[in-house]
Amino acid sequence: MVKYPPGQRLSVQPPLKIKGTSKENPSSLLLRLLLSVSPYYISGSILAERLKMSRVGVWARITKLREAGLFIEASQNKGYRLAAEPDRCNQELLEAWLHQIRSRCKVFVHNTLDSTNSEAERLLANGENDPFVVVSNHQSNGRGRLGRKWYSPKEGNIHISVAFRPNFNLIKLRTFTLWQGVCISELLRSFCTNESISIKWPNDLVIYGKKIAGMLTEASIDCEHVRTLIFGIGINLNSTSNRYPKSISRNSTSLKELYGQKIRTHEMTAKLIKTILKAYKKCLRGNSEKELIDNWEKLDALNEKIVEVSIGKEKIKGKALGINGDGNLKIKATNGRIRFLHSGEVTVSKW
Ligand code: BTN
């Protein structure tokens, strides 16, 4: 858990603009009210009035939320306050955070799943309206790029998939993951006050050469049109990388290790969802190639590095020189030829 600062003042009023809607889950509204005054207390009678229920009803809701793992402090003359954030993602608290940052999107939170991308695929096949988000605290069969497995510890990391029915031309897909990478790297930089978080083309977020996140975009295409699109990302958040499997622990780290303290899972997940939705809209609008290249340059982990790119059985050695407007990696090969690569696995000789 991540403790909130102590609530020194007695209780404070939540902003008047916080009102529930008829559709809103009362527990989400309750958490939204608690969050809006956090770290202070809110009195039981104000909660009862805003939730249109008795104080006993409020107490019963709070008991249920506590049972679900939330840390809500009660004090006789002050009321209630959120004392800490649980490490595991909780549906109602995530919904409250999404409201708080004015981002609306349907979310499905699970404790464990095979893979959030697979679940999103199933929900799309069952006709779920887009966009929606699938979150899972753990994945038993997380999928990575090139048919690899994505490792998930029991808790501590973020695994989410956002699903869309875009109906746009296939061309826009070329830079979709790269735009997501740019926007998400900026979010992570702002969270950790660390300007060294960068993107390793095409789908890794790294810091000093160690992986902190991986992105996986999957689409179904019909006659050059993207019918369904699933963007999945796994972020090493509050986990300890030396407990990861040997094969990946040396080349991985987590944001907690970087920042020196745990990060609030719900705040990060909500802001991540908002960022992904915004980057998607940017892509739909048809962003400018120059804007992508300019943004990429500031975040490019491979810039001027000596790399080896494997494309199937072919291996290309050379110097990485950024990307072009189509999102292809530009390489000056050792024979002096300039190559633009649209896929491949990059290894860096020296970080
Ligand atoms: C990679 O680096 O190879 C991409 C990893 C993508 C992992 C995420 S975790 C959430 C989503 N669900 C999955 O099964 N995979 C993606």
Boltz pocket constraint, residues with backbone or C-beta under 6 A from the ligand:
constraints:
  - pocket:
      binder: B
      contacts: [[A, 114], [A, 115], [A, 116], [A, 117], [A, 118], [A, 139], [A, 141], [A, 142], [A, 143], [A, 144], [A, 145], [A, 146], [A, 148], [A, 150], [A, 158], [A, 159], [A, 160], [A, 161], [A, 203], [A, 204], [A, 213], [A, 214], [A, 215], [A, 216], [A, 232], [A, 233], [A, 234], [A, 235]]
      max_distance: 6.0
